[in-house]
Amino acid sequence: MDQDTPEAFTTAAAHEASRRRSFAIIAHPDAGKTTLTEKLLLKGGAIQLAGQVRAKGNRRATRSDWMSIEQDRGISVATSVMTFERDGLIFNLLDTPGHEDFSEDTYRTLTAVDAAVMVLDAAKGIEAQTLKLFEVCRLRDIPIITFINKMDREGRDPLELLDEIEKTLALDVSPAAWPVGQGRDLLGVYDLLDPALRMLDTADGSHIPLSGLEDPQLETLVPEGLLAELRDQAGLVTGGYPEFDREAFLQGTLTPVFFGSALRDFGVGHLLDGLARLAPPPRPRAADARMVAPGEAKLTGFVFKVQANMDPQHRDRVAFLRVCSGRLQKGARLLQVRTGKQVPVNAPLFFFAKDRQVAEEAWPGDVVGIANHGILRIGDTLTEGEPINFRGVPSFAPEHLRRVRLDDPMLAKKLNKALEQLADEGVVQIFRPLDGSPPVIGVVGLLQIDVLQSRLKVEYGVPAGFEHTQWEYLRWVTSEDRDAIARFSQFNRSELAEDHDGALVALFASDWRRKRAEEEWKMLSFHALREQHALPEKK
């Protein structure tokens, strides 16, 4: 078959998609997510030394944390993309912010992955941010693999943790391994899926094959007390919890559970093996008109993130595209469905955090960067001509509204340009009041304001402050009744604005006023969430 025929490309797309594993890591802050990310990269051969996490002054700064504010504070505030190959599979790891103030970036990133690794602290179990992120995964039926971290420290009983996952998340658990001891007594884990003993003090990934829990080798490898406990608990686990069911896992109703210590570099290789074995390759995705299969010949993809100034010397802007079907080639021209314009993709990029290389081609499941000058926005769909839109890139109603205070009026034009770019990127939301008053910026968490202030100063040379507004709540307003929209706009003009895409929003000084508006204007809908592909560009 000629390799330029549609049939050949379809076969190639399906084959290449089967080799991809695209996943995100979700966790509450301080559960060990960033350390686990680095150790996964170490196991995948993407970095050579774990010592690369240490920066001057002993500040933690992993390769995925590249902004100055991330390195200063030791937190992740932006999604990073890292691609590596292992044993014939290509892994696309999307490292997301752990801090709840940056959850919006994480929510958007979860639209671009096929699986998620949920990291739990063995001493703390399920925490608030973990629960929020899990609910987003559940809304999207994202399969979840659980990694219980910090097993080398004193923590809760593993059975208690499994019980909490079941009850709090309403999620069936299927342990893939069971710890041999815990805290200072941690010896290793027993592999339940492929009977073997993985020892703490040996190279992670090495294992001693066993015939089962009664294998005589265990008596020479595990102290008598720990062995009795292992046989007792592993017997309870295998009898009391369901066997791994791939269909239930893919539906997001069952999670395999792994144990380890990212800091000690233990259990990480086992988890990576589990991702290769259990995590799904790209699956069909819902668009507004139809389902799109990864093996289709025609290219489709959507933008889930825009990042400005990854290279401060060039003031670049990169859109992150999740490829959903077909093959993306260097030099392609793609339809931007929102505008109907052709977008040239002269040099698509693969990433390792902020490091990059030109991709000659990309396949379903891959995440590539497209350099652009404000053309592409979050939520945009790109295709080889078909006018479809992928669903589900969300924008959330901000919880904090502020006006920007600019001490130097000469920088006003520069400020507006910076805010436009940062709004494209999703760092903040920008709302322009219909009465012509100065724009309002909105954020989900207050720490985002610190990031905004830092980036305005460092990247754009615009020192600015922020002031409270009279408004506390914001909702997007929609209706099929255009007359009702017009009347509502006429009577409430001083409390209405347009967002970055021109969608109508209502601003409320209190929750009582919001509820009153919903009661008085029942023909209108007030939304706390909007999918960002919803509006075509104004003509």
Summary of the structure (lengths in Angstrom):
residues: 539
radius of gyration: 24.8
end to end distance: 44.8
largest distance: 82.1
contacts: 1836
relative contact order: 0.11
helix: 31%
strand: 30%
